[in-house]
Amino acid sequence: MSNNINQQSLLPYPWLQTDWQKLTEYQQSQKIPHAIIFTGKKGLAKRELANLWVKSLLCDTNSPEKNDSDTLFPCQVCESCRLFNAQTHPDYLLIEPEEVAKAIKVDQIRELVDFVSLTRSRGQYRIILISPAENMNTNAANSLLKTLEEPAANTILILTSSNIQQLPATIRSRCQLFPVTSPKSEELEQYLVTSQQISADEIQIALSISENSPVDAEFYLSSSIASLNNDLLNDWQLLADGSVNPSKISEKWLKQSTNIPLKLVYTWIVDMIRYQSIRLQVAGDSYHTGHFYQGNNKTLEILALKIPAKRLFSLYDKVVELIELERTTLNKQIQLESLLIQWSLVAQSSK
């Protein structure tokens, strides 16, 4: 029993157990797809799950003939497992952007073509993982297509994608799609409560801006999200009062990791719109704030009552646009500063 519990802990998250069972069924039936895409929104641990499956497929002791378990977790101690952990397994190739958020280039896919032409060194399979697959440029995708059209024997191609529509239809049609499970809100909240020694406020904010992404939620919690939210919301209030320069706030916010400030601004604006909407429906403070990203936040409620809804929706459109542009090469400081200037002008003109 204890060994089974230890094996279960190899999964990135407990709700991926069903996904893992499906993957091991491919092995047990010896009907492993020659090409498969792990799909789902960003932050579901698709790559981590794919890595675990690769390790299982390469494990020296992990075949239906040698392992009578119905879960086929990698043993962690054989030579193949040790080589995989050391990132030196001769039958495994990882293809990823050479720089974060950059393109996967055609030369990297040509390396894949050379790799599949080699004789296997150890086990039954030769495996390639491309992650994230949507980062392939056009030439790289075209080169990969040739490999998919003529799959090599005992070679498994695994792709992960958070935006599968960015992959050419010709690639999608030649791969089996494997949707990775997204946790329910209650599942993720319970997981965070039991695994993190943090306040309920922090968990609430992390859940709000992560959009039910466990990887993102854990990242936000490691960034002390509640205190950061309070700090940036204070800046938001100062901008509304006209007592601080938007360019100074922009410089400060850009020092934060990834797009946390924009994600927080999104929740503030949505909550302000909700406060206005509810105010038109009920009187006084009798409404329920359980559906608000930020709970019962008086700062946002007071700000919302001063600003016309039309202007709040304009701000909403702006912040959504900036979040979508996060991965582009546009000057992030100029874009963020334009949002903060717009907010400052809207708030001050509505006094």
C-alpha positions in Angstrom: 0.0 0.0 0.0 2.7 2.5 1.0 4.5 1.8 -2.3 1.3 2.6 -4.2 1.0 5.9 -2.3 4.6 6.8 -3.1 3.9 6.0 -6.8 0.8 8.2 -6.8 2.9 11.1 -5.6 4.8 11.0 -8.8 1.8 12.6 -10.5 1.9 16.4 -10.7 -1.6 16.6 -9.2 -4.1 14.1 -7.8 -6.9 14.8 -10.3 -4.5 13.6 -13.1 -5.0 10.0 -12.0 -7.7 9.3 -14.6 -5.4 10.7 -17.3 -2.6 8.6 -16.1 -4.8 5.5 -16.2 -5.7 6.2 -19.8 -2.0 6.6 -20.8 -1.1 3.3 -19.1 -3.9 1.6 -20.9 -2.1 2.5 -24.2 0.9 0.6 -22.9 -1.0 -2.4 -21.5 -2.9 -2.8 -24.8 0.3 -2.1 -26.8 -1.6 0.4 -28.9 0.5 3.5 -28.2 -0.2 6.3 -30.8 2.8 7.1 -32.9 1.9 10.8 -32.4 -0.1 12.4 -29.6 -0.8 15.9 -28.4 -1.4 16.7 -24.8 -3.9 19.6 -25.0 -5.4 22.0 -22.5 -5.1 25.5 -21.2 -1.8 26.8 -19.9 -0.8 25.7 -16.4 -2.4 22.2 -16.3 1.1 20.5 -15.9 0.8 18.9 -19.4 4.6 18.8 -19.8 5.1 17.3 -16.4 2.5 14.6 -17.1 4.1 14.0 -20.5 7.6 13.7 -18.9 6.3 11.1 -16.4 4.8 9.1 -19.3 8.0 9.2 -21.3 9.9 8.0 -18.2 7.4 5.2 -17.8 7.7 4.1 -21.4 11.5 4.1 -21.2 11.7 2.4 -17.8 13.6 -0.9 -18.0 11.2 -2.7 -15.7 8.0 -1.1 -17.0 6.4 -3.2 -19.7 3.2 -5.3 -19.3 5.3 -8.4 -19.5 7.6 -7.3 -16.6 5.2 -5.2 -14.5 1.9 -6.6 -13.5 0.7 -3.4 -11.9 -2.2 -1.6 -13.6 -0.5 1.8 -13.2 2.9 1.3 -14.7 4.7 4.1 -12.9 8.4 4.3 -13.6 10.5 2.4 -11.1 12.9 5.4 -10.4 15.9 3.1 -9.8 16.7 1.4 -13.1 19.4 2.5 -15.5 16.9 4.1 -17.8 15.2 6.1 -15.1 18.6 7.3 -13.9 19.6 8.3 -17.4 16.3 10.1 -17.9 16.7 12.0 -14.6 20.2 13.0 -15.6 18.8 14.2 -19.0 21.2 11.9 -20.8 18.9 9.1 -22.0 20.0 8.2 -25.6 16.5 7.2 -26.7 14.8 10.5 -25.7 14.9 13.9 -27.4 13.4 17.1 -26.0 12.7 19.9 -28.4 11.8 23.3 -26.8 12.5 26.9 -27.6 16.1 27.8 -27.2 14.9 30.9 -25.3 11.8 31.3 -23.3 8.7 32.2 -25.4 10.8 32.2 -28.6 10.1 30.0 -31.7 11.1 26.4 -32.2 13.2 26.5 -35.4 13.5 24.3 -38.4 17.0 23.2 -37.5 15.7 21.7 -34.2 13.1 19.7 -36.2 15.9 18.5 -38.5 17.7 17.3 -35.4 14.6 15.2 -34.7 14.7 13.7 -38.2 18.3 12.6 -37.7 17.4 11.3 -34.2 14.6 9.0 -35.5 16.9 7.5 -38.1 19.3 6.2 -35.4 19.1 2.7 -34.0 17.5 2.5 -30.5 20.2 2.3 -27.8 18.4 0.6 -24.9 14.7 -0.1 -24.8 11.6 -0.7 -27.0 11.0 3.0 -28.0 12.6 6.1 -29.2 10.7 9.1 -27.9 10.6 12.8 -28.9 8.8 15.5 -26.8 8.0 18.9 -28.4 6.9 21.5 -25.9 5.2 23.8 -26.5 4.4 22.7 -30.0 2.6 25.9 -31.0 5.9 27.7 -30.8 7.1 25.9 -33.9 7.6 28.4 -36.7 6.2 27.7 -40.2 9.3 26.0 -41.5 9.6 23.8 -38.4 6.0 22.8 -38.6 6.3 21.9 -42.3 9.4 19.8 -41.6 7.7 18.0 -38.7 4.8 17.2 -41.1 7.1 15.0 -43.2 8.0 12.9 -40.2 4.3 12.5 -39.2 3.4 11.4 -42.7 6.1 8.6 -42.6 6.3 7.6 -38.9 9.4 5.5 -38.0 8.8 2.2 -36.3 8.8 2.1 -32.5 9.1 5.9 -32.4 6.7 8.0 -30.3 6.2 11.7 -30.9 4.6 13.6 -28.0 3.6 17.2 -28.3 2.1 19.6 -25.7 0.0 22.6 -26.6 -1.9 25.2 -24.6 -3.3 26.6 -27.9 -3.9 23.8 -30.3 -5.6 26.1 -32.8 -2.2 27.6 -33.5 -0.9 24.3 -34.8 -1.5 23.6 -38.5 -4.6 21.4 -39.2 -2.3 19.0 -41.1 -0.4 18.3 -37.9 -3.4 18.1 -35.7 -5.1 15.6 -38.0 -2.1 13.3 -37.9 -1.9 13.2 -34.0 -4.2 11.7 -31.4 -5.5 14.4 -29.1 -5.2 13.8 -25.4 -7.1 16.5 -23.3 -5.4 16.9 -19.9 -7.9 17.2 -17.1 -8.5 20.7 -15.6 -9.5 20.6 -11.9 -12.8 21.8 -10.7 -12.6 25.0 -8.6 -13.4 23.1 -5.4 -10.7 20.4 -6.2 -8.0 23.0 -6.7 -9.0 25.0 -3.7 -9.0 21.9 -1.5 -5.6 20.9 -2.9 -4.1 24.3 -2.1 -5.6 24.4 1.3 -4.1 21.0 2.2 -0.7 21.6 0.5 0.0 25.2 1.3 0.3 26.8 4.7 -1.2 30.1 3.7 -4.2 32.3 4.4 -7.6 31.9 2.9 -7.3 35.4 1.4 -4.2 34.4 -0.5 -5.8 31.3 -1.8 -8.8 33.2 -2.9 -6.8 35.7 -4.9 -4.6 33.0 -6.4 -7.6 31.1 -7.6 -9.1 34.2 -9.0 -6.2 35.2 -11.3 -5.1 31.7 -12.1 -8.4 30.8 -13.9 -8.2 27.3 -12.3 -4.7 26.7 -13.5 -2.9 24.7 -10.7 0.6 25.6 -11.9 -0.2 29.3 -12.1 -2.0 29.2 -8.7 1.0 27.7 -7.0 3.3 30.3 -8.7 1.1 33.2 -7.5 1.0 31.8 -4.0 4.8 31.6 -4.0 4.8 35.4 -4.9 2.9 36.4 -1.7 0.0 37.3 -3.8 -2.2 38.8 -1.1 0.3 41.4 0.1 1.2 42.2 -3.5 -2.4 42.7 -4.4 -2.8 45.1 -1.5 0.3 47.0 -2.5 -0.7 47.3 -6.2 -4.3 48.2 -5.3 -2.9 51.0 -3.2 -1.1 52.3 -6.3 -4.3 51.9 -8.3 -6.0 54.2 -5.7 -3.2 56.7 -5.9 -3.5 56.8 -9.6 -7.2 57.5 -9.3 -6.5 60.4 -6.9 -3.9 61.8 -9.3 -1.2 61.8 -6.6 1.3 59.6 -8.4 2.9 59.5 -11.9 1.7 56.6 -14.1 5.2 56.1 -15.5 6.6 55.6 -12.0 4.0 53.0 -11.2 4.6 51.3 -14.6 8.3 51.0 -13.8 7.5 49.5 -10.4 4.9 47.0 -11.8 7.2 45.8 -14.5 9.6 44.5 -11.9 7.0 41.9 -10.9 7.0 38.4 -12.3 5.2 37.7 -15.6 1.9 39.4 -16.0 0.7 39.4 -12.3 -0.1 43.2 -12.3 -2.3 42.9 -15.4 -4.1 39.8 -14.0 -4.8 41.7 -10.8 -6.0 44.8 -12.7 -8.3 42.5 -14.7 -10.0 41.2 -11.4 -10.3 44.8 -10.1 -12.0 46.1 -13.2 -14.4 43.1 -13.4 -15.3 43.5 -9.8 -16.0 47.2 -10.3 -18.3 46.4 -13.2 -20.0 43.8 -11.0 -20.4 46.3 -8.1 -22.1 48.7 -10.6 -24.3 46.0 -12.0 -25.5 44.8 -8.6 -26.0 48.3 -7.3 -28.7 48.8 -10.0 -30.4 45.6 -8.9 -30.5 45.8 -5.0 -30.3 48.5 -2.5 -27.8 48.9 0.4 -25.2 46.3 1.3 -27.4 43.3 1.2 -25.9 41.7 -1.9 -23.7 38.7 -1.8 -20.0 39.2 -2.7 -19.1 35.5 -3.1 -18.9 35.9 -6.9 -16.4 38.7 -6.7 -12.7 38.0 -7.5 -11.6 40.2 -4.6 -14.4 39.4 -2.1 -15.9 42.3 -0.3 -13.3 45.0 -1.2 -14.5 48.5 -0.1 -11.7 50.2 -2.1 -13.0 48.8 -5.4 -16.6 49.3 -4.4 -16.1 53.0 -3.7 -14.1 53.5 -6.9 -16.8 51.7 -8.9 -19.6 54.0 -7.7 -17.8 57.0 -9.1 -17.0 55.8 -12.6 -19.5 55.4 -15.5 -20.0 51.8 -16.6 -19.1 52.7 -20.2 -15.6 53.8 -19.1 -15.1 50.7 -17.0 -15.9 48.5 -20.0 -13.4 50.5 -22.1 -10.7 49.8 -19.4 -11.8 46.1 -19.5 -11.2 45.9 -23.2 -7.8 47.6 -22.8 -6.5 45.2 -20.1 -7.8 42.1 -22.0 -5.9 43.3 -25.1 -2.7 43.8 -23.1 -2.9 40.3 -21.5 -3.3 38.9 -25.0 -0.2 40.9 -26.1 2.0 39.7 -23.3 3.9 37.2 -25.4 4.6 39.7 -28.3 7.6 41.9 -28.7 5.7 45.1 -28.1 7.2 47.5 -25.6 5.6 46.3 -22.4 6.3 49.5 -20.4 4.6 51.7 -23.0 1.6 49.4 -23.2 1.2 49.2 -19.4 1.8 52.9 -19.0 -0.9 53.7 -21.5 -3.4 51.6 -19.4 -2.4 53.3 -16.2 -2.7 56.8 -17.8 -6.2 55.8 -19.1 -7.3 54.7 -15.7 -5.9 57.8 -14.0 -7.7 60.1 -16.5 -11.0 58.2 -16.2 -11.0 58.2 -12.4 -10.1 61.8 -12.1 -12.6 63.0 -14.6 -15.3 61.1 -12.8 -14.8 62.8 -9.4 
